[in-house]
Amino acid sequence: MVCGRVFPDGQGLVIKYGGVTLEFHSNKCASKFFRSLLERVDPDVLTPYIKRVVEEYKELYEAKAKKSIKSI
């Protein structure tokens, strides 16, 4: 657990990555952890991945918006 707060099974947010299990009791706890992580990672390493993921989400949003437009 990252923050030390205990939560019942089936609740909270659990992420397994690279042999490490991260357990968060809330979204706020997870946000705090990932903000701290981003501050410590060299931007040159992470920026290309962030841009790629943002672009993927943008494309998904645009496709969803086009799909929701009613045609008469």
CHARMM-style PDB file with segment names, atoms N, HN, CA, C and O in Angstrom:
ATOM      1  N   MET     1       0.838  -1.172   0.000  1.00  0.00      PROA
ATOM      2  CA  MET     1       0.000   0.000   0.000  1.00  0.00      PROA
ATOM      3  C   MET     1       0.882   1.233   0.000  1.00  0.00      PROA
ATOM      4  O   MET     1       1.963   1.252   0.587  1.00  0.00      PROA
ATOM      5  N   VAL     2       0.400   2.241  -0.661  1.00  0.00      PROA
ATOM      6  HN  VAL     2      -0.479   2.226  -1.138  1.00  0.00      PROA
ATOM      7  CA  VAL     2       1.206   3.448  -0.807  1.00  0.00      PROA
ATOM      8  C   VAL     2       1.006   4.404   0.359  1.00  0.00      PROA
ATOM      9  O   VAL     2       1.982   4.921   0.902  1.00  0.00      PROA
ATOM     10  N   CYS     3      -0.245   4.651   0.755  1.00  0.00      PROA
ATOM     11  HN  CYS     3      -1.038   4.231   0.313  1.00  0.00      PROA
ATOM     12  CA  CYS     3      -0.492   5.650   1.803  1.00  0.00      PROA
ATOM     13  C   CYS     3      -0.680   5.025   3.187  1.00  0.00      PROA
ATOM     14  O   CYS     3      -0.655   5.736   4.192  1.00  0.00      PROA
ATOM     15  N   GLY     4      -0.867   3.707   3.250  1.00  0.00      PROA
ATOM     16  HN  GLY     4      -0.887   3.130   2.434  1.00  0.00      PROA
ATOM     17  CA  GLY     4      -1.002   3.049   4.542  1.00  0.00      PROA
ATOM     18  C   GLY     4      -2.432   2.852   5.014  1.00  0.00      PROA
ATOM     19  O   GLY     4      -2.659   2.170   6.013  1.00  0.00      PROA
ATOM     20  N   ARG     5      -3.414   3.441   4.307  1.00  0.00      PROA
ATOM     21  HN  ARG     5      -3.229   3.995   3.495  1.00  0.00      PROA
ATOM     22  CA  ARG     5      -4.810   3.262   4.709  1.00  0.00      PROA
ATOM     23  C   ARG     5      -5.317   1.920   4.211  1.00  0.00      PROA
ATOM     24  O   ARG     5      -5.083   1.544   3.063  1.00  0.00      PROA
ATOM     25  N   VAL     6      -6.002   1.213   5.068  1.00  0.00      PROA
ATOM     26  HN  VAL     6      -6.192   1.518   6.001  1.00  0.00      PROA
ATOM     27  CA  VAL     6      -6.538  -0.108   4.729  1.00  0.00      PROA
ATOM     28  C   VAL     6      -7.921   0.079   4.125  1.00  0.00      PROA
ATOM     29  O   VAL     6      -8.701   0.914   4.581  1.00  0.00      PROA
ATOM     30  N   PHE     7      -8.219  -0.711   3.088  1.00  0.00      PROA
ATOM     31  HN  PHE     7      -7.585  -1.390   2.717  1.00  0.00      PROA
ATOM     32  CA  PHE     7      -9.549  -0.672   2.495  1.00  0.00      PROA
ATOM     33  C   PHE     7     -10.013  -2.096   2.239  1.00  0.00      PROA
ATOM     34  O   PHE     7      -9.189  -2.988   2.034  1.00  0.00      PROA
ATOM     35  N   PRO     8     -11.333  -2.324   2.248  1.00  0.00      PROA
ATOM     36  CA  PRO     8     -11.866  -3.674   2.060  1.00  0.00      PROA
ATOM     37  C   PRO     8     -11.521  -4.238   0.681  1.00  0.00      PROA
ATOM     38  O   PRO     8     -11.325  -3.490  -0.276  1.00  0.00      PROA
ATOM     39  N   ASP     9     -11.449  -5.575   0.594  1.00  0.00      PROA
ATOM     40  HN  ASP     9     -11.608  -6.183   1.372  1.00  0.00      PROA
ATOM     41  CA  ASP     9     -11.200  -6.220  -0.697  1.00  0.00      PROA
ATOM     42  C   ASP     9     -12.272  -5.803  -1.690  1.00  0.00      PROA
ATOM     43  O   ASP     9     -13.447  -5.684  -1.344  1.00  0.00      PROA
ATOM     44  N   GLY    10     -11.849  -5.583  -2.934  1.00  0.00      PROA
ATOM     45  HN  GLY    10     -10.894  -5.681  -3.215  1.00  0.00      PROA
ATOM     46  CA  GLY    10     -12.778  -5.184  -3.980  1.00  0.00      PROA
ATOM     47  C   GLY    10     -12.960  -3.686  -4.071  1.00  0.00      PROA
ATOM     48  O   GLY    10     -13.649  -3.209  -4.973  1.00  0.00      PROA
ATOM     49  N   GLN    11     -12.372  -2.937  -3.176  1.00  0.00      PROA
ATOM     50  HN  GLN    11     -11.812  -3.325  -2.444  1.00  0.00      PROA
ATOM     51  CA  GLN    11     -12.459  -1.487  -3.232  1.00  0.00      PROA
ATOM     52  C   GLN    11     -11.067  -0.914  -3.437  1.00  0.00      PROA
ATOM     53  O   GLN    11     -10.065  -1.620  -3.321  1.00  0.00      PROA
ATOM     54  N   GLY    12     -11.020   0.362  -3.740  1.00  0.00      PROA
ATOM     55  HN  GLY    12     -11.834   0.935  -3.835  1.00  0.00      PROA
ATOM     56  CA  GLY    12      -9.739   1.004  -3.968  1.00  0.00      PROA
ATOM     57  C   GLY    12      -9.255   0.758  -5.379  1.00  0.00      PROA
ATOM     58  O   GLY    12      -9.982   0.216  -6.212  1.00  0.00      PROA
ATOM     59  N   LEU    13      -8.042   1.154  -5.640  1.00  0.00      PROA
ATOM     60  HN  LEU    13      -7.451   1.595  -4.963  1.00  0.00      PROA
ATOM     61  CA  LEU    13      -7.431   1.046  -6.955  1.00  0.00      PROA
ATOM     62  C   LEU    13      -6.138   0.256  -6.809  1.00  0.00      PROA
ATOM     63  O   LEU    13      -5.261   0.631  -6.031  1.00  0.00      PROA
ATOM     64  N   VAL    14      -6.021  -0.843  -7.560  1.00  0.00      PROA
ATOM     65  HN  VAL    14      -6.733  -1.148  -8.192  1.00  0.00      PROA
ATOM     66  CA  VAL    14      -4.830  -1.688  -7.502  1.00  0.00      PROA
ATOM     67  C   VAL    14      -4.215  -1.738  -8.894  1.00  0.00      PROA
ATOM     68  O   VAL    14      -4.887  -2.084  -9.865  1.00  0.00      PROA
ATOM     69  N   ILE    15      -2.931  -1.390  -8.987  1.00  0.00      PROA
ATOM     70  HN  ILE    15      -2.385  -1.109  -8.198  1.00  0.00      PROA
ATOM     71  CA  ILE    15      -2.213  -1.406 -10.258  1.00  0.00      PROA
ATOM     72  C   ILE    15      -0.983  -2.281 -10.085  1.00  0.00      PROA
ATOM     73  O   ILE    15      -0.184  -2.079  -9.171  1.00  0.00      PROA
ATOM     74  N   LYS    16      -0.840  -3.271 -10.987  1.00  0.00      PROA
ATOM     75  HN  LYS    16      -1.490  -3.435 -11.729  1.00  0.00      PROA
ATOM     76  CA  LYS    16       0.345  -4.127 -10.992  1.00  0.00      PROA
ATOM     77  C   LYS    16       1.157  -3.754 -12.225  1.00  0.00      PROA
ATOM     78  O   LYS    16       0.655  -3.795 -13.348  1.00  0.00      PROA
ATOM     79  N   TYR    17       2.422  -3.388 -12.003  1.00  0.00      PROA
ATOM     80  HN  TYR    17       2.830  -3.355 -11.091  1.00  0.00      PROA
ATOM     81  CA  TYR    17       3.275  -2.935 -13.096  1.00  0.00      PROA
ATOM     82  C   TYR    17       4.714  -3.321 -12.818  1.00  0.00      PROA
ATOM     83  O   TYR    17       5.274  -2.944 -11.789  1.00  0.00      PROA
ATOM     84  N   GLY    18       5.313  -4.070 -13.729  1.00  0.00      PROA
ATOM     85  HN  GLY    18       4.857  -4.376 -14.565  1.00  0.00      PROA
ATOM     86  CA  GLY    18       6.728  -4.414 -13.618  1.00  0.00      PROA
ATOM     87  C   GLY    18       7.093  -5.125 -12.331  1.00  0.00      PROA
ATOM     88  O   GLY    18       8.171  -4.887 -11.785  1.00  0.00      PROA
ATOM     89  N   GLY    19       6.229  -5.990 -11.833  1.00  0.00      PROA
ATOM     90  HN  GLY    19       5.354  -6.184 -12.277  1.00  0.00      PROA
ATOM     91  CA  GLY    19       6.522  -6.723 -10.609  1.00  0.00      PROA
ATOM     92  C   GLY    19       6.222  -5.955  -9.339  1.00  0.00      PROA
ATOM     93  O   GLY    19       6.490  -6.451  -8.245  1.00  0.00      PROA
ATOM     94  N   VAL    20       5.669  -4.752  -9.456  1.00  0.00      PROA
ATOM     95  HN  VAL    20       5.451  -4.349 -10.345  1.00  0.00      PROA
ATOM     96  CA  VAL    20       5.327  -3.929  -8.296  1.00  0.00      PROA
ATOM     97  C   VAL    20       3.806  -3.791  -8.247  1.00  0.00      PROA
ATOM     98  O   VAL    20       3.168  -3.529  -9.267  1.00  0.00      PROA
ATOM     99  N   THR    21       3.238  -3.966  -7.070  1.00  0.00      PROA
ATOM    100  HN  THR    21       3.756  -4.178  -6.242  1.00  0.00      PROA
ATOM    101  CA  THR    21       1.803  -3.777  -6.894  1.00  0.00      PROA
ATOM    102  C   THR    21       1.579  -2.493  -6.112  1.00  0.00      PROA
ATOM    103  O   THR    21       2.085  -2.330  -5.002  1.00  0.00      PROA
ATOM    104  N   LEU    22       0.811  -1.583  -6.709  1.00  0.00      PROA
ATOM    105  HN  LEU    22       0.400  -1.716  -7.611  1.00  0.00      PROA
ATOM    106  CA  LEU    22       0.473  -0.317  -6.072  1.00  0.00      PROA
ATOM    107  C   LEU    22      -0.991  -0.372  -5.664  1.00  0.00      PROA
ATOM    108  O   LEU    22      -1.855  -0.666  -6.490  1.00  0.00      PROA
ATOM    109  N   GLU    23      -1.277  -0.091  -4.400  1.00  0.00      PROA
ATOM    110  HN  GLU    23      -0.575   0.148  -3.729  1.00  0.00      PROA
ATOM    111  CA  GLU    23      -2.645  -0.107  -3.889  1.00  0.00      PROA
ATOM    112  C   GLU    23      -2.995   1.268  -3.348  1.00  0.00      PROA
ATOM    113  O   GLU    23      -2.295   1.808  -2.492  1.00  0.00      PROA
ATOM    114  N   PHE    24      -4.082   1.827  -3.855  1.00  0.00      PROA
ATOM    115  HN  PHE    24      -4.650   1.388  -4.551  1.00  0.00      PROA
ATOM    116  CA  PHE    24      -4.542   3.151  -3.444  1.00  0.00      PROA
ATOM    117  C   PHE    24      -5.962   3.030  -2.905  1.00  0.00      PROA
ATOM    118  O   PHE    24      -6.787   2.325  -3.487  1.00  0.00      PROA
ATOM    119  N   HSD    25      -6.255   3.709  -1.798  1.00  0.00      PROA
ATOM    120  HN  HSD    25      -5.585   4.282  -1.325  1.00  0.00      PROA
ATOM    121  CA  HSD    25      -7.595   3.624  -1.219  1.00  0.00      PROA
ATOM    122  C   HSD    25      -8.575   4.555  -1.918  1.00  0.00      PROA
ATOM    123  O   HSD    25      -9.786   4.405  -1.763  1.00  0.00      PROA
ATOM    124  N   SER    26      -8.057   5.534  -2.702  1.00  0.00      PROA
ATOM    125  HN  SER    26      -7.072   5.656  -2.829  1.00  0.00      PROA
ATOM    126  CA  SER    26      -8.940   6.479  -3.387  1.00  0.00      PROA
ATOM    127  C   SER    26      -8.234   7.066  -4.606  1.00  0.00      PROA
ATOM    128  O   SER    26      -7.023   6.922  -4.768  1.00  0.00      PROA
ATOM    129  N   ASN    27      -9.011   7.727  -5.458  1.00  0.00      PROA
ATOM    130  HN  ASN    27      -9.996   7.844  -5.327  1.00  0.00      PROA
ATOM    131  CA  ASN    27      -8.437   8.400  -6.616  1.00  0.00      PROA
ATOM    132  C   ASN    27      -7.513   9.538  -6.185  1.00  0.00      PROA
ATOM    133  O   ASN    27      -6.498   9.795  -6.832  1.00  0.00      PROA
ATOM    134  N   LYS    28      -7.861  10.210  -5.106  1.00  0.00      PROA
ATOM    135  HN  LYS    28      -8.686  10.001  -4.580  1.00  0.00      PROA
ATOM    136  CA  LYS    28      -7.035  11.309  -4.604  1.00  0.00      PROA
ATOM    137  C   LYS    28      -5.651  10.794  -4.186  1.00  0.00      PROA
ATOM    138  O   LYS    28      -4.632  11.431  -4.454  1.00  0.00      PROA
ATOM    139  N   CYS    29      -5.635   9.652  -3.537  1.00  0.00      PROA
ATOM    140  HN  CYS    29      -6.462   9.134  -3.319  1.00  0.00      PROA
ATOM    141  CA  CYS    29      -4.378   9.029  -3.110  1.00  0.00      PROA
ATOM    142  C   CYS    29      -3.534   8.657  -4.338  1.00  0.00      PROA
ATOM    143  O   CYS    29      -2.326   8.890  -4.357  1.00  0.00      PROA
ATOM    144  N   ALA    30      -4.174   8.079  -5.356  1.00  0.00      PROA
ATOM    145  HN  ALA    30      -5.155   7.889  -5.340  1.00  0.00      PROA
ATOM    146  CA  ALA    30      -3.471   7.696  -6.581  1.00  0.00      PROA
ATOM    147  C   ALA    30      -2.937   8.929  -7.295  1.00  0.00      PROA
ATOM    148  O   ALA    30      -1.806   8.920  -7.782  1.00  0.00      PROA
ATOM    149  N   SER    31      -3.741   9.996  -7.365  1.00  0.00      PROA
ATOM    150  HN  SER    31      -4.660  10.003  -6.970  1.00  0.00      PROA
ATOM    151  CA  SER    31      -3.312  11.230  -8.019  1.00  0.00      PROA
ATOM    152  C   SER    31      -2.079  11.816  -7.334  1.00  0.00      PROA
ATOM    153  O   SER    31      -1.147  12.265  -8.001  1.00  0.00      PROA
ATOM    154  N   LYS    32      -2.079  11.810  -6.019  1.00  0.00      PROA
ATOM    155  HN  LYS    32      -2.837  11.445  -5.477  1.00  0.00      PROA
ATOM    156  CA  LYS    32      -0.953  12.335  -5.260  1.00  0.00      PROA
ATOM    157  C   LYS    32       0.325  11.545  -5.566  1.00  0.00      PROA
ATOM    158  O   LYS    32       1.396  12.124  -5.751  1.00  0.00      PROA
ATOM    159  N   PHE    33       0.196  10.219  -5.617  1.00  0.00      PROA
ATOM    160  HN  PHE    33      -0.674   9.748  -5.466  1.00  0.00      PROA
ATOM    161  CA  PHE    33       1.343   9.360  -5.906  1.00  0.00      PROA
ATOM    162  C   PHE    33       1.878   9.621  -7.305  1.00  0.00      PROA
ATOM    163  O   PHE    33       3.081   9.809  -7.484  1.00  0.00      PROA
ATOM    164  N   PHE    34       0.985   9.634  -8.311  1.00  0.00      PROA
ATOM    165  HN  PHE    34       0.008   9.481  -8.166  1.00  0.00      PROA
ATOM    166  CA  PHE    34       1.439   9.801  -9.689  1.00  0.00      PROA
ATOM    167  C   PHE    34       1.970  11.212  -9.953  1.00  0.00      PROA
ATOM    168  O   PHE    34       2.864  11.381 -10.782  1.00  0.00      PROA
ATOM    169  N   ARG    35       1.447  12.211  -9.275  1.00  0.00      PROA
ATOM    170  HN  ARG    35       0.721  12.074  -8.602  1.00  0.00      PROA
ATOM    171  CA  ARG    35       1.992  13.567  -9.388  1.00  0.00      PROA
ATOM    172  C   ARG    35       3.438  13.572  -8.884  1.00  0.00      PROA
ATOM    173  O   ARG    35       4.324  14.151  -9.513  1.00  0.00      PROA
ATOM    174  N   SER    36       3.658  12.928  -7.755  1.00  0.00      PROA
ATOM    175  HN  SER    36       2.938  12.458  -7.244  1.00  0.00      PROA
ATOM    176  CA  SER    36       5.003  12.847  -7.191  1.00  0.00      PROA
ATOM    177  C   SER    36       5.939  12.080  -8.128  1.00  0.00      PROA
ATOM    178  O   SER    36       7.094  12.465  -8.314  1.00  0.00      PROA
ATOM    179  N   LEU    37       5.438  11.007  -8.707  1.00  0.00      PROA
ATOM    180  HN  LEU    37       4.501  10.694  -8.556  1.00  0.00      PROA
ATOM    181  CA  LEU    37       6.232  10.213  -9.643  1.00  0.00      PROA
ATOM    182  C   LEU    37       6.617  11.035 -10.865  1.00  0.00      PROA
ATOM    183  O   LEU    37       7.770  11.006 -11.297  1.00  0.00      PROA
ATOM    184  N   LEU    38       5.648  11.774 -11.428  1.00  0.00      PROA
ATOM    185  HN  LEU    38       4.712  11.797 -11.077  1.00  0.00      PROA
ATOM    186  CA  LEU    38       5.927  12.590 -12.612  1.00  0.00      PROA
ATOM    187  C   LEU    38       6.945  13.680 -12.324  1.00  0.00      PROA
ATOM    188  O   LEU    38       7.731  14.032 -13.203  1.00  0.00      PROA
ATOM    189  N   GLU    39       6.948  14.219 -11.117  1.00  0.00      PROA
ATOM    190  HN  GLU    39       6.309  13.932 -10.403  1.00  0.00      PROA
ATOM    191  CA  GLU    39       7.910  15.255 -10.756  1.00  0.00      PROA
ATOM    192  C   GLU    39       9.329  14.713 -10.694  1.00  0.00      PROA
ATOM    193  O   GLU    39      10.287  15.470 -10.849  1.00  0.00      PROA
ATOM    194  N   ARG    40       9.473  13.425 -10.472  1.00  0.00      PROA
ATOM    195  HN  ARG    40       8.695  12.810 -10.346  1.00  0.00      PROA
ATOM    196  CA  ARG    40      10.807  12.831 -10.308  1.00  0.00      PROA
ATOM    197  C   ARG    40      11.376  12.229 -11.585  1.00  0.00      PROA
ATOM    198  O   ARG    40      12.590  12.053 -11.698  1.00  0.00      PROA
ATOM    199  N   VAL    41      10.506  11.906 -12.558  1.00  0.00      PROA
ATOM    200  HN  VAL    41       9.520  12.048 -12.466  1.00  0.00      PROA
ATOM    201  CA  VAL    41      10.975  11.291 -13.800  1.00  0.00      PROA
ATOM    202  C   VAL    41      11.438  12.388 -14.759  1.00  0.00      PROA
ATOM    203  O   VAL    41      10.798  13.433 -14.878  1.00  0.00      PROA
ATOM    204  N   ASP    42      12.551  12.138 -15.437  1.00  0.00      PROA
ATOM    205  HN  ASP    42      13.070  11.289 -15.341  1.00  0.00      PROA
ATOM    206  CA  ASP    42      13.092  13.089 -16.403  1.00  0.00      PROA
ATOM    207  C   ASP    42      12.075  13.315 -17.527  1.00  0.00      PROA
ATOM    208  O   ASP    42      11.646  12.351 -18.163  1.00  0.00      PROA
ATOM    209  N   PRO    43      11.682  14.563 -17.783  1.00  0.00      PROA
ATOM    210  CA  PRO    43      10.694  14.853 -18.825  1.00  0.00      PROA
ATOM    211  C   PRO    43      11.097  14.342 -20.213  1.00  0.00      PROA
ATOM    212  O   PRO    43      10.230  13.992 -21.014  1.00  0.00      PROA
ATOM    213  N   ASP    44      12.396  14.294 -20.505  1.00  0.00      PROA
ATOM    214  HN  ASP    44      13.100  14.578 -19.855  1.00  0.00      PROA
ATOM    215  CA  ASP    44      12.835  13.791 -21.802  1.00  0.00      PROA
ATOM    216  C   ASP    44      12.472  12.323 -22.000  1.00  0.00      PROA
ATOM    217  O   ASP    44      12.287  11.874 -23.131  1.00  0.00      PROA
ATOM    218  N   VAL    45      12.370  11.586 -20.917  1.00  0.00      PROA
ATOM    219  HN  VAL    45      12.521  11.951 -19.998  1.00  0.00      PROA
ATOM    220  CA  VAL    45      12.034  10.166 -20.987  1.00  0.00      PROA
ATOM    221  C   VAL    45      10.531   9.982 -21.168  1.00  0.00      PROA
ATOM    222  O   VAL    45      10.101   9.156 -21.974  1.00  0.00      PROA
ATOM    223  N   LEU    46       9.742  10.730 -20.439  1.00  0.00      PROA
ATOM    224  HN  LEU    46      10.091  11.401 -19.785  1.00  0.00      PROA
ATOM    225  CA  LEU    46       8.305  10.495 -20.367  1.00  0.00      PROA
ATOM    226  C   LEU    46       7.473  11.282 -21.375  1.00  0.00      PROA
ATOM    227  O   LEU    46       6.398  10.826 -21.762  1.00  0.00      PROA
ATOM    228  N   THR    47       7.935  12.435 -21.802  1.00  0.00      PROA
ATOM    229  HN  THR    47       8.809  12.806 -21.487  1.00  0.00      PROA
ATOM    230  CA  THR    47       7.138  13.306 -22.672  1.00  0.00      PROA
ATOM    231  C   THR    47       6.659  12.627 -23.955  1.00  0.00      PROA
ATOM    232  O   THR    47       5.492  12.797 -24.310  1.00  0.00      PROA
ATOM    233  N   PRO    48       7.496  11.864 -24.674  1.00  0.00      PROA
ATOM    234  CA  PRO    48       6.985  11.216 -25.895  1.00  0.00      PROA
ATOM    235  C   PRO    48       5.815  10.256 -25.617  1.00  0.00      PROA
ATOM    236  O   PRO    48       4.878  10.169 -26.411  1.00  0.00      PROA
ATOM    237  N   TYR    49       5.877   9.552 -24.507  1.00  0.00      PROA
ATOM    238  HN  TYR    49       6.639   9.623 -23.863  1.00  0.00      PROA
ATOM    239  CA  TYR    49       4.798   8.625 -24.163  1.00  0.00      PROA
ATOM    240  C   TYR    49       3.522   9.385 -23.797  1.00  0.00      PROA
ATOM    241  O   TYR    49       2.421   8.989 -24.181  1.00  0.00      PROA
ATOM    242  N   ILE    50       3.680  10.474 -23.055  1.00  0.00      PROA
ATOM    243  HN  ILE    50       4.573  10.796 -22.743  1.00  0.00      PROA
ATOM    244  CA  ILE    50       2.520  11.286 -22.677  1.00  0.00      PROA
ATOM    245  C   ILE    50       1.847  11.840 -23.926  1.00  0.00      PROA
ATOM    246  O   ILE    50       0.623  11.785 -24.046  1.00  0.00      PROA
ATOM    247  N   LYS    51       2.633  12.372 -24.853  1.00  0.00      PROA
ATOM    248  HN  LYS    51       3.627  12.417 -24.755  1.00  0.00      PROA
ATOM    249  CA  LYS    51       2.071  12.919 -26.086  1.00  0.00      PROA
ATOM    250  C   LYS    51       1.338  11.851 -26.888  1.00  0.00      PROA
ATOM    251  O   LYS    51       0.275  12.117 -27.449  1.00  0.00      PROA
ATOM    252  N   ARG    52       1.893  10.657 -26.947  1.00  0.00      PROA
ATOM    253  HN  ARG    52       2.756  10.441 -26.492  1.00  0.00      PROA
ATOM    254  CA  ARG    52       1.271   9.571 -27.699  1.00  0.00      PROA
ATOM    255  C   ARG    52      -0.064   9.161 -27.078  1.00  0.00      PROA
ATOM    256  O   ARG    52      -1.047   8.956 -27.790  1.00  0.00      PROA
ATOM    257  N   VAL    53      -0.096   9.042 -25.765  1.00  0.00      PROA
ATOM    258  HN  VAL    53       0.702   9.208 -25.186  1.00  0.00      PROA
ATOM    259  CA  VAL    53      -1.335   8.661 -25.085  1.00  0.00      PROA
ATOM    260  C   VAL    53      -2.386   9.763 -25.209  1.00  0.00      PROA
ATOM    261  O   VAL    53      -3.564   9.472 -25.417  1.00  0.00      PROA
ATOM    262  N   VAL    54      -1.973  11.017 -25.083  1.00  0.00      PROA
ATOM    263  HN  VAL    54      -1.016  11.253 -24.914  1.00  0.00      PROA
ATOM    264  CA  VAL    54      -2.906  12.138 -25.251  1.00  0.00      PROA
ATOM    265  C   VAL    54      -3.501  12.109 -26.653  1.00  0.00      PROA
ATOM    266  O   VAL    54      -4.702  12.324 -26.816  1.00  0.00      PROA
ATOM    267  N   GLU    55      -2.687  11.848 -27.656  1.00  0.00      PROA
ATOM    268  HN  GLU    55      -1.711  11.673 -27.523  1.00  0.00      PROA
ATOM    269  CA  GLU    55      -3.175  11.779 -29.033  1.00  0.00      PROA
ATOM    270  C   GLU    55      -4.172  10.632 -29.208  1.00  0.00      PROA
ATOM    271  O   GLU    55      -5.184  10.791 -29.891  1.00  0.00      PROA
ATOM    272  N   GLU    56      -3.892   9.485 -28.599  1.00  0.00      PROA
ATOM    273  HN  GLU    56      -3.070   9.356 -28.044  1.00  0.00      PROA
ATOM    274  CA  GLU    56      -4.822   8.351 -28.681  1.00  0.00      PROA
ATOM    275  C   GLU    56      -6.168   8.702 -28.054  1.00  0.00      PROA
ATOM    276  O   GLU    56      -7.217   8.391 -28.618  1.00  0.00      PROA
ATOM    277  N   TYR    57      -6.139   9.350 -26.885  1.00  0.00      PROA
ATOM    278  HN  TYR    57      -5.286   9.602 -26.428  1.00  0.00      PROA
ATOM    279  CA  TYR    57      -7.380   9.735 -26.229  1.00  0.00      PROA
ATOM    280  C   TYR    57      -8.129  10.789 -27.051  1.00  0.00      PROA
ATOM    281  O   TYR    57      -9.358  10.775 -27.105  1.00  0.00      PROA
ATOM    282  N   LYS    58      -7.396  11.692 -27.684  1.00  0.00      PROA
ATOM    283  HN  LYS    58      -6.397  11.703 -27.640  1.00  0.00      PROA
ATOM    284  CA  LYS    58      -8.009  12.718 -28.530  1.00  0.00      PROA
ATOM    285  C   LYS    58      -8.729  12.061 -29.708  1.00  0.00      PROA
ATOM    286  O   LYS    58      -9.850  12.440 -30.045  1.00  0.00      PROA
ATOM    287  N   GLU    59      -8.082  11.079 -30.328  1.00  0.00      PROA
ATOM    288  HN  GLU    59      -7.171  10.771 -30.054  1.00  0.00      PROA
ATOM    289  CA  GLU    59      -8.696  10.366 -31.443  1.00  0.00      PROA
ATOM    290  C   GLU    59      -9.942   9.611 -30.996  1.00  0.00      PROA
ATOM    291  O   GLU    59     -10.949   9.605 -31.704  1.00  0.00      PROA
ATOM    292  N   LEU    60      -9.883   8.974 -29.826  1.00  0.00      PROA
ATOM    293  HN  LEU    60      -9.065   8.980 -29.251  1.00  0.00      PROA
ATOM    294  CA  LEU    60     -11.061   8.265 -29.307  1.00  0.00      PROA
ATOM    295  C   LEU    60     -12.210   9.236 -29.039  1.00  0.00      PROA
ATOM    296  O   LEU    60     -13.364   8.936 -29.343  1.00  0.00      PROA
ATOM    297  N   TYR    61     -11.893  10.392 -28.473  1.00  0.00      PROA
ATOM    298  HN  TYR    61     -10.955  10.635 -28.226  1.00  0.00      PROA
ATOM    299  CA  TYR    61     -12.908  11.396 -28.188  1.00  0.00      PROA
ATOM    300  C   TYR    61     -13.555  11.888 -29.477  1.00  0.00      PROA
ATOM    301  O   TYR    61     -14.778  12.003 -29.558  1.00  0.00      PROA
ATOM    302  N   GLU    62     -12.731  12.181 -30.489  1.00  0.00      PROA
ATOM    303  HN  GLU    62     -11.737  12.087 -30.424  1.00  0.00      PROA
ATOM    304  CA  GLU    62     -13.251  12.662 -31.759  1.00  0.00      PROA
ATOM    305  C   GLU    62     -14.125  11.604 -32.435  1.00  0.00      PROA
ATOM    306  O   GLU    62     -15.170  11.933 -32.997  1.00  0.00      PROA
ATOM    307  N   ALA    63     -13.711  10.348 -32.386  1.00  0.00      PROA
ATOM    308  HN  ALA    63     -12.862  10.080 -31.929  1.00  0.00      PROA
ATOM    309  CA  ALA    63     -14.506   9.272 -32.979  1.00  0.00      PROA
ATOM    310  C   ALA    63     -15.843   9.132 -32.247  1.00  0.00      PROA
ATOM    311  O   ALA    63     -16.880   8.919 -32.876  1.00  0.00      PROA
ATOM    312  N   LYS    64     -15.816   9.251 -30.940  1.00  0.00      PROA
ATOM    313  HN  LYS    64     -14.974   9.424 -30.429  1.00  0.00      PROA
ATOM    314  CA  LYS    64     -17.046   9.163 -30.157  1.00  0.00      PROA
ATOM    315  C   LYS    64     -17.962  10.338 -30.461  1.00  0.00      PROA
ATOM    316  O   LYS    64     -19.178  10.166 -30.552  1.00  0.00      PROA
ATOM    317  N   ALA    65     -17.393  11.537 -30.619  1.00  0.00      PROA
ATOM    318  HN  ALA    65     -16.406  11.677 -30.545  1.00  0.00      PROA
ATOM    319  CA  ALA    65     -18.183  12.721 -30.934  1.00  0.00      PROA
ATOM    320  C   ALA    65     -18.830  12.588 -32.300  1.00  0.00      PROA
ATOM    321  O   ALA    65     -19.996  12.949 -32.464  1.00  0.00      PROA
ATOM    322  N   LYS    66     -18.107  12.083 -33.275  1.00  0.00      PROA
ATOM    323  HN  LYS    66     -17.160  11.790 -33.142  1.00  0.00      PROA
ATOM    324  CA  LYS    66     -18.671  11.877 -34.624  1.00  0.00      PROA
ATOM    325  C   LYS    66     -19.794  10.848 -34.591  1.00  0.00      PROA
ATOM    326  O   LYS    66     -20.797  10.992 -35.289  1.00  0.00      PROA
ATOM    327  N   LYS    67     -19.624   9.828 -33.791  1.00  0.00      PROA
ATOM    328  HN  LYS    67     -18.808   9.711 -33.224  1.00  0.00      PROA
ATOM    329  CA  LYS    67     -20.621   8.766 -33.691  1.00  0.00      PROA
ATOM    330  C   LYS    67     -21.911   9.261 -33.050  1.00  0.00      PROA
ATOM    331  O   LYS    67     -22.995   8.781 -33.382  1.00  0.00      PROA
ATOM    332  N   SER    68     -21.798  10.220 -32.131  1.00  0.00      PROA
ATOM    333  HN  SER    68     -20.918  10.610 -31.862  1.00  0.00      PROA
ATOM    334  CA  SER    68     -22.961  10.698 -31.415  1.00  0.00      PROA
ATOM    335  C   SER    68     -23.749  11.769 -32.172  1.00  0.00      PROA
ATOM    336  O   SER    68     -24.848  12.134 -31.755  1.00  0.00      PROA
ATOM    337  N   ILE    69     -23.193  12.280 -33.290  1.00  0.00      PROA
ATOM    338  HN  ILE    69     -22.300  11.983 -33.628  1.00  0.00      PROA
ATOM    339  CA  ILE    69     -23.895  13.281 -34.093  1.00  0.00      PROA
ATOM    340  C   ILE    69     -25.045  12.598 -34.826  1.00  0.00      PROA
ATOM    341  O   ILE    69     -24.865  11.584 -35.501  1.00  0.00      PROA
ATOM    342  N   LYS    70     -26.223  13.178 -34.675  1.00  0.00      PROA
ATOM    343  HN  LYS    70     -26.369  14.002 -34.127  1.00  0.00      PROA
ATOM    344  CA  LYS    70     -27.396  12.619 -35.354  1.00  0.00      PROA
ATOM    345  C   LYS    70     -27.411  13.078 -36.801  1.00  0.00      PROA
ATOM    346  O   LYS    70     -27.186  14.249 -37.103  1.00  0.00      PROA
ATOM    347  N   SER    71     -27.680  12.136 -37.683  1.00  0.00      PROA
ATOM    348  HN  SER    71     -27.864  11.184 -37.438  1.00  0.00      PROA
ATOM    349  CA  SER    71     -27.811  12.497 -39.091  1.00  0.00      PROA
ATOM    350  C   SER    71     -29.285  12.409 -39.475  1.00  0.00      PROA
ATOM    351  O   SER    71     -29.978  11.447 -39.144  1.00  0.00      PROA
ATOM    352  N   ILE    72     -29.735  13.426 -40.170  1.00  0.00      PROA
ATOM    353  HN  ILE    72     -29.172  14.207 -40.438  1.00  0.00      PROA
ATOM    354  CA  ILE    72     -31.153  13.476 -40.570  1.00  0.00      PROA
ATOM    355  C   ILE    72     -31.284  13.184 -42.044  1.00  0.00      PROA
ATOM    356  OT1 ILE    72     -32.394  13.178 -42.576  1.00  0.00      PROA
TER     357      ILE     72
END
